[in-house]
Amino acid sequence: MEEPQTQSELANLVNQTRVHEIRAGYTHRFIRLMFVTVDDRVFCRRYQYGERSWHSVFLSDPSGQLRLDSVVANIDAAPPKDMDEIIPAVDQAYADALKKLGAGFMLAGAIEKRAQGSTMEIFLTDAPVVTAKTLSRR
C-alpha cells in the first residue's frame, strides 16, 4: 500500500485496513486504536481515561502519525469543529465497525458521553514522514 496523498485516500485506507495505530508527536510509541470514517473524514476516540494520554498530547500539539498496516502518514488531530452535528454519524460509524468485527458488546462504551466528548478528527498533513531514524539525524 502507498502513503495516502489526500484526505479521501486516507479515509479509504482506514476502511481497507484492520490494524489502526496512532501516536501523538513523533517520539511516543504507536498504540492500537480504532478509527472510523464518515464520508472522507476520519475519527477516533479514547477507550481509557487516564490523565495523561495520546488524547491530552494532541490537545496541546496536534501533530502526530498514524500507521495503517505498514503505511505511516503524518497527521494532525483535533476535536471536530462541528462536534455536536457530527457525533450521531460517528456513533453510527462505530456501531457499524464494531458489528462488522463481531464486537457489538463494546458499543455502549464506544458511544458513551465521555467517549463522544473525546472524539478527535484526523487530518492528513503534507509534512514528510518522520521516523526514529530521521529524528536521530537532527
C-alpha positions as CSV (number, residue, x, y, z in Angstrom):
1,M,0.0,0.0,0.0
2,E,1.1,3.5,-0.7
3,E,1.0,6.5,1.6
4,P,-2.2,8.5,1.1
5,Q,-1.9,11.8,-0.7
6,T,-5.5,13.1,0.0
7,Q,-8.0,13.0,2.8
8,S,-10.2,10.8,0.6
9,E,-7.3,8.3,0.2
10,L,-6.7,8.3,3.9
11,A,-10.3,7.5,4.6
12,N,-10.2,4.7,2.0
13,L,-7.1,3.3,3.6
14,V,-8.7,3.3,7.1
15,N,-11.6,1.4,5.6
16,Q,-9.4,-1.2,4.0
17,T,-7.1,-1.9,6.9
18,R,-7.8,-3.8,10.1
19,V,-4.9,-2.6,12.3
20,H,-5.1,1.0,13.1
21,E,-2.4,2.7,15.2
22,I,-1.8,6.3,16.3
23,R,0.9,8.2,18.1
24,A,0.9,11.7,19.4
25,G,4.0,13.5,18.2
26,Y,6.9,11.7,16.6
27,T,8.6,10.1,19.6
28,H,5.8,8.4,21.5
29,R,5.0,4.7,20.8
30,F,2.3,3.7,18.4
31,I,-0.9,2.4,20.1
32,R,-3.7,0.5,18.6
33,L,-6.9,2.4,18.3
34,M,-10.0,2.0,16.1
35,F,-10.5,4.7,13.5
36,V,-13.9,5.2,11.8
37,T,-14.9,7.2,8.8
38,V,-17.8,9.5,7.9
39,D,-17.6,10.3,4.3
40,D,-13.9,11.3,3.8
41,R,-13.4,12.3,7.4
42,V,-11.5,10.1,9.9
43,F,-12.2,10.0,13.6
44,C,-11.0,8.2,16.7
45,R,-12.0,8.1,20.4
46,R,-10.4,7.3,23.7
47,Y,-11.0,3.9,25.4
48,Q,-9.2,4.7,28.6
49,Y,-9.4,7.9,30.5
50,G,-6.2,8.4,32.4
51,E,-5.0,11.9,33.0
52,R,-2.0,11.7,30.6
53,S,-2.8,10.1,27.2
54,W,-2.4,10.4,23.5
55,H,-5.6,12.5,23.6
56,S,-4.1,15.0,26.0
57,V,-0.9,15.3,24.0
58,F,-2.9,16.0,20.8
59,L,-4.9,18.7,22.6
60,S,-1.6,20.6,23.3
61,D,0.1,19.8,20.0
62,P,-1.9,18.4,17.1
63,S,1.0,16.7,15.2
64,G,1.4,13.0,15.1
65,Q,1.3,9.9,12.9
66,L,-0.9,7.0,12.2
67,R,0.0,3.6,11.0
68,L,-2.3,1.5,8.9
69,D,-0.8,-1.9,8.4
70,S,2.6,-0.9,7.1
71,V,1.7,2.6,5.9
72,V,2.8,5.6,8.1
73,A,1.3,9.0,7.5
74,N,1.8,12.3,9.2
75,I,-1.4,13.8,10.7
76,D,-2.9,16.5,12.8
77,A,-5.6,15.5,15.3
78,A,-8.1,17.9,16.8
79,P,-11.7,17.8,18.2
80,P,-14.1,18.3,15.2
81,K,-15.2,21.9,14.8
82,D,-18.8,20.6,14.2
83,M,-18.7,18.2,17.2
84,D,-22.4,18.4,18.0
85,E,-23.5,17.8,14.5
86,I,-21.1,15.0,13.6
87,I,-21.4,12.9,16.8
88,P,-24.5,10.9,15.6
89,A,-22.7,9.9,12.4
90,V,-19.5,9.0,14.3
91,D,-21.6,6.9,16.7
92,Q,-23.2,5.1,13.8
93,A,-19.8,4.5,12.2
94,Y,-18.6,2.9,15.5
95,A,-21.7,0.8,15.7
96,D,-21.2,-0.4,12.1
97,A,-17.5,-1.1,12.6
98,L,-18.0,-3.0,15.9
99,K,-20.8,-5.0,14.4
100,K,-18.6,-5.9,11.5
101,L,-15.8,-7.1,13.9
102,G,-18.3,-9.1,16.0
103,A,-17.7,-6.8,18.9
104,G,-21.1,-5.2,19.3
105,F,-20.8,-5.7,23.1
106,M,-18.3,-2.8,23.1
107,L,-20.7,-0.4,21.6
108,A,-22.0,1.1,24.9
109,G,-18.5,2.2,25.9
110,A,-17.7,3.5,22.4
111,I,-20.7,5.8,22.3
112,E,-21.0,6.9,26.0
113,K,-20.8,10.6,26.7
114,R,-17.2,10.8,27.7
115,A,-16.2,8.8,24.6
116,Q,-18.2,11.2,22.4
117,G,-16.5,14.1,24.1
118,S,-13.1,12.7,23.4
119,T,-13.7,12.4,19.6
120,M,-10.7,13.6,17.6
121,E,-10.7,14.2,13.9
122,I,-7.6,13.1,11.9
123,F,-6.3,15.3,9.2
124,L,-3.6,14.2,6.7
125,T,-0.7,16.6,6.6
126,D,1.7,17.2,3.8
127,A,4.7,17.1,6.1
128,P,7.4,14.4,5.2
129,V,7.1,11.2,7.1
130,V,9.2,11.4,10.3
131,T,10.8,8.2,11.6
132,A,13.1,7.5,14.5
133,K,16.0,7.4,12.0
134,T,15.2,10.9,10.8
135,L,14.9,12.2,14.3
136,S,18.3,10.8,15.3
137,R,19.9,12.8,12.5
138,R,18.5,16.1,13.8
